[in-house]
Structure formats: structure tokens, C-alpha cells
Amino acid sequence: MSFPAKDAGMSNTPIPNLCLECFTLGPYQTNCSLLYASGGTDCWIIDASFGPAPIAKRVRELGLTPRAIVLTHAHVDHIAGVQELCRAFKPLPVWIHEAEREWLGDPELNLSLFSGVPTTAPGPDRLLQHHERLTMAGREWQVRHTPGHSPGSISLCSQAEPVAIVGDALFAGSVGRTDFPGCSMKVLEKSIREQLYTLDPRTTIHPGHGPTSTIGQERRSNPFVSDDSGE
């Protein structure tokens, strides 16, 4: 079963033997996730926005041990809480795609400089690569490089269940912004069509903002990226 997350802004997704709890945090209403095994103690924190105290509280309530903060990308609204969580749970390595290895320490690259509150975060401690397989509680998650919204955007796709954590690549009825430095709508369309729309249509997507959806729903009706497969 999944446990209800206090202050969660999205419905939680039960995965056999695993639980995925989503917390909507900060002024940009960023969805951050806690992934753990039912009955186990290991967990991942996926993205860490402003005000991550609800995540830390939930980790302690469940008696979990965070093994990593996994970042879908390094824009400020996804990394602003990294430092606070790293202080709360030592040692806590930070994982990010290799294309954004410099972004955590550079307020211009992570866009925080333009918000008036320059922000940096510790790490990276591990650089992720396309098609790399990560294991949480005996379950594999494949890293899919889904650039376009940012050069190092990734999606985490479960290898056992139809679930994907897609960051800001794909939303319910929309896609990530491509008007920031390093963005490209052409690249994002390619990422969505080749890396996300090729997933099982039943796959539930957990985006970085807004509600969940499914790959099938987005292939049928997303107005920004049409499905060119002919299905």
C-alpha cells in the first residue's frame, strides 16, 4: 500500500513492494518524490524544491534512510532544498545527469541568479548517463536522457511497473518550457517522442509540476507534441 503524504499535492502511487509519495513544494508548486520499499528502510528523494521540511519529516516518521537525492534536472525550483536535506541526512549523495555537472554550483546556469536569490547545492556525487540502470530495494529504474527543457533533464522509468518520473519534460496536457538558456523545443519533441512516447501507453507519468497522466493520454491529446506513430 502507499502511505498518505502530508502536504502532498498529488495522489500517491502504490507500486508492488514500493511506495511513491509526492510532495508539492515552493512558490513554483514543484512536485518532489519520496521512493521507498514497503517494509524496508532505504529511500530516494527525487528533486528537492524550496521548503523540503515535509519530506524530511516523512522520512523520519517512516524511519527511512535516504540513499540519494536524484535530480531530474538542476533548475532552481528542483534543487533549492538540496542543501537543507543534505544537512538533515548525512551523508546524502546527490545524483544528476552528466550534462548538468556544473549547474548545482552555478546560479546563472540553474536560473536562481535571475530570481534574485542566487542558490547553489552540494554535489554532484554521481553523474548519471542515458540508459543507466539504478536499483532501489531490488527494483530497477532506467535513466532516460530527455533533454529539451534543460540539457541534462532525465526521466526515471520503472523496469517492472508502468511508472515513470518525468521531471519537466512532459506534463498533463503540456510540456516543459523551452524559452530558458539551453532549452530547445525541437530537442524536447525528439525526447518525448523517442524516450517517453515509446513507453507502454499504460505508464503513469509523474511530472515536475501538475497532476499525473499516462503516456497513452498524452500521445492521444497533448497539443504540444503529437504522436507521429500513426497508432
ROLO-527755 format. One record per residue (C-alpha): residue in one letter; x negated, y negated, z; chain; residue number from 1. Coordinates in steps of 0.001 Angstrom, whole numbers, plus 524288, in hexadecimal, padded with zeros to 5 digits. Layout:
N
<"a" <X Y Z> "A" NUM> ...
***
This chain:
231
<"m" <80000 80000 80000> "A" 1> <"s" <7FBF1 7F1DD 7FEFA> "A" 2> <"f" <7FBA4 7E8E8 80AA5> "A" 3> <"p" <8022D 7DB8D 809C6> "A" 4> <"a" <7F83B 7D08E 809B2> "A" 5> <"k" <7FBAC 7C498 81180> "A" 6> <"d" <7FBAA 7B85D 80916> "A" 7> <"a" <7FB0B 7C0D9 7FD04> "A" 8> <"g" <800D3 7BA34 7F13D> "A" 9> <"m" <80225 7C640 7E8AF> "A" 10> <"s" <80824 7D37E 7EAC7> "A" 11> <"n" <7FE77 7DDB5 7EF70> "A" 12> <"t" <7FBBF 7E967 7E6DE> "A" 13> <"p" <7FB3A 7F707 7ECC7> "A" 14> <"i" <7F162 7FFD4 7E5EB> "A" 15> <"p" <7F05D 80DFB 7EA45> "A" 16> <"n" <7E683 80DF2 7F576> "A" 17> <"l" <7E330 7FFBA 7F29B> "A" 18> <"c" <7E987 7F2DC 7F643> "A" 19> <"l" <7E893 7E5FD 7EF1A> "A" 20> <"e" <7ED04 7DA0F 7F6C5> "A" 21> <"c" <7EDA1 7CCC9 7F061> "A" 22> <"f" <7EC2A 7BFA4 7F72D> "A" 23> <"t" <7EF80 7B2D0 7F084> "A" 24> <"l" <7E634 7A887 7F5BB> "A" 25> <"g" <7E21C 79A61 7F43E> "A" 26> <"p" <7E6DF 78EB1 7EC94> "A" 27> <"y" <7E640 79615 7DFAE> "A" 28> <"q" <7EE72 7A16E 7E4E7> "A" 29> <"t" <7E3D1 7AB31 7E1AE> "A" 30> <"n" <7E6CC 7B992 7E340> "A" 31> <"c" <7DC4B 7C0B4 7EAFA> "A" 32> <"s" <7DCD6 7CF3B 7EDD0> "A" 33> <"l" <7D938 7D8E4 7F856> "A" 34> <"l" <7D6FB 7E69E 7F336> "A" 35> <"y" <7D567 7F1EC 7FCA7> "A" 36> <"a" <7D855 80047 7FEA6> "A" 37> <"s" <7E3E1 80437 806E7> "A" 38> <"g" <7DE1E 80A32 81321> "A" 39> <"g" <7D050 805E6 80FAF> "A" 40> <"t" <7C7D3 7FAA6 81436> "A" 41> <"d" <7C0F1 7F5B7 807F3> "A" 42> <"c" <7C696 7EA75 80017> "A" 43> <"w" <7C3AB 7E0A2 7F57E> "A" 44> <"i" <7C7C3 7D276 7F59C> "A" 45> <"i" <7CA8D 7CE3A 7E7BA> "A" 46> <"d" <7C927 7BF7F 7E615> "A" 47> <"a" <7C8CD 7B629 7F19F> "A" 48> <"s" <7CF98 7A91C 7F040> "A" 49> <"f" <7D100 79DAF 7F995> "A" 50> <"g" <7D567 7A15A 80745> "A" 51> <"p" <7D27C 7AFF4 80774> "A" 52> <"a" <7D5E7 7B19C 815DF> "A" 53> <"p" <7E20A 7B9FA 812D1> "A" 54> <"i" <7D955 7C3CB 80BDC> "A" 55> <"a" <7CFAE 7C445 81729> "A" 56> <"k" <7DAD4 7C5E9 820C6> "A" 57> <"r" <7E097 7D132 81905> "A" 58> <"v" <7D35A 7D7EA 817D9> "A" 59> <"r" <7D1F2 7D76F 826A2> "A" 60> <"e" <7DFFC 7DBD5 82911> "A" 61> <"l" <7DD94 7E7FC 820E5> "A" 62> <"g" <7D003 7EA81 82666> "A" 63> <"l" <7CA00 7E9EF 818DA> "A" 64> <"t" <7BBEF 7E7DF 814D4> "A" 65> <"p" <7BA5E 7DF7C 80899> "A" 66> <"r" <7B038 7E582 7FFA3> "A" 67> <"a" <7AFF9 7DA6F 7F5A1> "A" 68> <"i" <7B673 7CE31 7F0BD> "A" 69> <"v" <7B91C 7D108 7E271> "A" 70> <"l" <7BB3A 7C4AA 7DA7A> "A" 71> <"t" <7C337 7C49C 7CE04> "A" 72> <"h" <7BC14 7B7FE 7CA87> "A" 73> <"a" <7B578 7AC85 7D134> "A" 74> <"h" <7BEA4 7A0F3 7CFCC> "A" 75> <"v" <7BFEE 79997 7DC95> "A" 76> <"d" <7CDB2 79E4E 7DFAD> "A" 77> <"h" <7C8AE 7AC56 7DF9E> "A" 78> <"i" <7BC30 7AA36 7E778> "A" 79> <"a" <7BF3F 79F53 7F14A> "A" 80> <"g" <7C16A 7A918 7FC5C> "A" 81> <"v" <7B5B7 7B1D7 7F99D> "A" 82> <"q" <7ACA8 7AB43 80343> "A" 83> <"e" <7B69B 7ABDD 80E5A> "A" 84> <"l" <7B906 7BA58 80C1C> "A" 85> <"c" <7AA79 7BD36 80B2E> "A" 86> <"r" <7A89E 7B6B9 81870> "A" 87> <"a" <7B3EB 7BE78 81E1E> "A" 88> <"f" <7AF85 7CBC2 81916> "A" 89> <"k" <7A0C7 7CD5B 818B5> "A" 90> <"p" <79AF0 7D2E7 8105F> "A" 91> <"l" <7A480 7D0C3 80535> "A" 92> <"p" <79EC7 7D175 7F77C> "A" 93> <"v" <7A491 7C95E 7EC82> "A" 94> <"w" <7A664 7CFA8 7DF27> "A" 95> <"i" <7A88F 7C825 7D287> "A" 96> <"h" <7A68E 7CA0D 7C3FB> "A" 97> <"e" <798CC 7C79F 7BF45> "A" 98> <"a" <79D30 7BC7E 7B64D> "A" 99> <"e" <7A052 7B428 7C238> "A" 100> <"r" <79483 7B764 7CA92> "A" 101> <"e" <79151 7A8D5 7CC1E> "A" 102> <"w" <79F13 7A3F0 7CE7A> "A" 103> <"l" <7A06A 7A69E 7DD06> "A" 104> <"g" <795B0 79CEE 7E036> "A" 105> <"d" <798FF 792AE 7D5F3> "A" 106> <"p" <7A491 7898E 7D8C2> "A" 107> <"e" <7A4A2 784C9 7CABB> "A" 108> <"l" <7A5EB 79268 7C4FD> "A" 109> <"n" <7B019 796F9 7CEE6> "A" 110> <"l" <7B7D7 78A4A 7CCA4> "A" 111> <"s" <7B7E9 78630 7DAEB> "A" 112> <"l" <7AFE5 77A08 7D7DF> "A" 113> <"f" <7BB45 77479 7D026> "A" 114> <"s" <7C4C4 776DA 7DB61> "A" 115> <"g" <7BD10 76DA8 7E42B> "A" 116> <"v" <7B923 77864 7EDB7> "A" 117> <"p" <7ACCF 77F03 7E877> "A" 118> <"t" <7AD34 78D44 7EC7D> "A" 119> <"t" <7A327 79819 7EC76> "A" 120> <"a" <7A3EF 7A63A 7F0AB> "A" 121> <"p" <799F7 7B072 7F4AC> "A" 122> <"g" <7954C 7BA8F 7EAFF> "A" 123> <"p" <795C1 7C0C9 7E1B0> "A" 124> <"d" <7910C 7CD6F 7E7BA> "A" 125> <"r" <7952F 7D605 7DC57> "A" 126> <"l" <79705 7D2AB 7CE05> "A" 127> <"l" <7A213 7D9F7 7C76F> "A" 128> <"q" <7A209 7DE91 7B95F> "A" 129> <"h" <7AC69 7E226 7AF6A> "A" 130> <"h" <7B17D 7F019 7B0F9> "A" 131> <"e" <7AA65 7F1DD 7BDE4> "A" 132> <"r" <7B1C4 7FAE7 7C716> "A" 133> <"l" <7B366 7F73E 7D550> "A" 134> <"t" <7B852 80052 7DFF0> "A" 135> <"m" <7C124 7FCFE 7EB5F> "A" 136> <"a" <7C555 80819 7F44C> "A" 137> <"g" <7C247 81235 7E9FF> "A" 138> <"r" <7C9F6 80B46 7DF51> "A" 139> <"e" <7C392 80566 7D354> "A" 140> <"w" <7C62A 7F7C2 7CE2A> "A" 141> <"q" <7C0AD 7F3DC 7C104> "A" 142> <"v" <7BB38 7E640 7BEFD> "A" 143> <"r" <7C01E 7E078 7B240> "A" 144> <"h" <7B9AD 7D3EA 7ADD3> "A" 145> <"t" <7C4DC 7CAD8 7A9FB> "A" 146> <"p" <7BE8E 7BDAE 7A6C8> "A" 147> <"g" <7C580 7B1EF 7A12A> "A" 148> <"h" <7CA8B 7AB1E 7AD4A> "A" 149> <"s" <7BC77 7AB9E 7B1F5> "A" 150> <"p" <7B066 7B285 7AC83> "A" 151> <"g" <7AFAB 7BC94 7B760> "A" 152> <"s" <7BDFE 7BF81 7B9D2> "A" 153> <"i" <7C0A6 7CDBD 7BCE8> "A" 154> <"s" <7CC5B 7D68A 7BECB> "A" 155> <"l" <7CC24 7E248 7C7E2> "A" 156> <"c" <7D3A0 7EDCF 7C259> "A" 157> <"s" <7D70F 7F9B4 7CA6A> "A" 158> <"q" <7D2F9 80668 7C40B> "A" 159> <"a" <7DD47 80E66 7CB41> "A" 160> <"e" <7E958 805C3 7CB82> "A" 161> <"p" <7EF3F 7FBA6 7C247> "A" 162> <"v" <7EA6F 7EFBE 7C9D4> "A" 163> <"a" <7E16E 7E4B0 7C591> "A" 164> <"i" <7DCA7 7D889 7CCA3> "A" 165> <"v" <7DAE5 7CED8 7C188> "A" 166> <"g" <7D6D0 7C1F5 7C7C0> "A" 167> <"d" <7DA24 7B649 7BF35> "A" 168> <"a" <7D95A 7BD51 7B225> "A" 169> <"l" <7E7C5 7C0C2 7B128> "A" 170> <"f" <7F3B4 7BC01 7B889> "A" 171> <"a" <80212 7BF82 7B846> "A" 172> <"g" <8064A 7B85D 7AC0B> "A" 173> <"s" <7F9C6 7B095 7AAC3> "A" 174> <"v" <7EAE4 7B111 7AA33> "A" 175> <"g" <7DF9C 7AA60 7B0FD> "A" 176> <"r" <7DBEF 79C75 7AD86> "A" 177> <"t" <7D1BF 79ABA 7A2F5> "A" 178> <"d" <7CF33 78C1A 7A41C> "A" 179> <"f" <7C424 78D61 7AE08> "A" 180> <"p" <7B5AB 78DA9 7AA6D> "A" 181> <"g" <7B1E3 79B4D 7A60E> "A" 182> <"c" <7BFD8 79EE4 7A246> "A" 183> <"s" <7C4B5 7A3A6 79518> "A" 184> <"m" <7D286 7A720 79105> "A" 185> <"k" <7CD3A 7AF4A 785D0> "A" 186> <"v" <7C4C4 7B724 78F25> "A" 187> <"l" <7CFEC 7B875 798EB> "A" 188> <"e" <7D934 7BDA6 78E78> "A" 189> <"k" <7CF0F 7C7C8 78AB5> "A" 190> <"s" <7CD3A 7CBBB 798EE> "A" 191> <"i" <7DBC3 7CD49 79B38> "A" 192> <"r" <7DE3C 7D4F8 78ECF> "A" 193> <"e" <7D260 7DDE6 78FD4> "A" 194> <"q" <7D0CB 7DF9C 79E88> "A" 195> <"l" <7DE66 7DDC4 7A464> "A" 196> <"y" <7E88F 7E09C 799F9> "A" 197> <"t" <7E1B9 7EDAC 797AE> "A" 198> <"l" <7E543 7F201 7A57A> "A" 199> <"d" <7F102 7FAB7 7A80A> "A" 200> <"p" <7FD31 7F23A 7A5F1> "A" 201> <"r" <801DA 7F64C 7B381> "A" 202> <"t" <7F5F9 7EFF8 7B9C1> "A" 203> <"t" <7F9A2 7E5FF 7C412> "A" 204> <"i" <7F127 7D9E9 7C2F6> "A" 205> <"h" <7ED85 7D1E3 7CEEA> "A" 206> <"p" <7E9A1 7C460 7C9EB> "A" 207> <"g" <7E242 7B9A2 7D0D4> "A" 208> <"h" <7EE6B 7B114 7D147> "A" 209> <"g" <7FCF2 7B3E1 7D0CB> "A" 210> <"p" <8049E 7C08A 7D148> "A" 211> <"t" <800FD 7CE11 7CCB7> "A" 212> <"s" <804E2 7D326 7BF72> "A" 213> <"t" <801EC 7DEE6 7B6ED> "A" 214> <"i" <7F9A1 7E08E 7AADE> "A" 215> <"g" <80595 7E511 7A365> "A" 216> <"q" <80D3C 7D8E7 7A718> "A" 217> <"e" <8023C 7CFD4 7A320> "A" 218> <"r" <7FFD3 7D6D9 7964C> "A" 219> <"r" <80E32 7D53D 792FA> "A" 220> <"s" <8108F 7C754 79735> "A" 221> <"n" <80479 7BF80 79AF2> "A" 222> <"p" <8058D 7B33D 79278> "A" 223> <"f" <7F6FE 7B042 792B3> "A" 224> <"v" <7F14B 7BD44 78E43> "A" 225> <"s" <7F9AD 7C5B9 78596> "A" 226> <"d" <7F7F3 7D451 78448> "A" 227> <"d" <7F1F4 7D6EF 776F3> "A" 228> <"s" <7F2A2 7E5B5 7781C> "A" 229> <"g" <7FF88 7E693 7710C> "A" 230> <"e" <80597 7EE95 77C0C> "A" 231> 
***
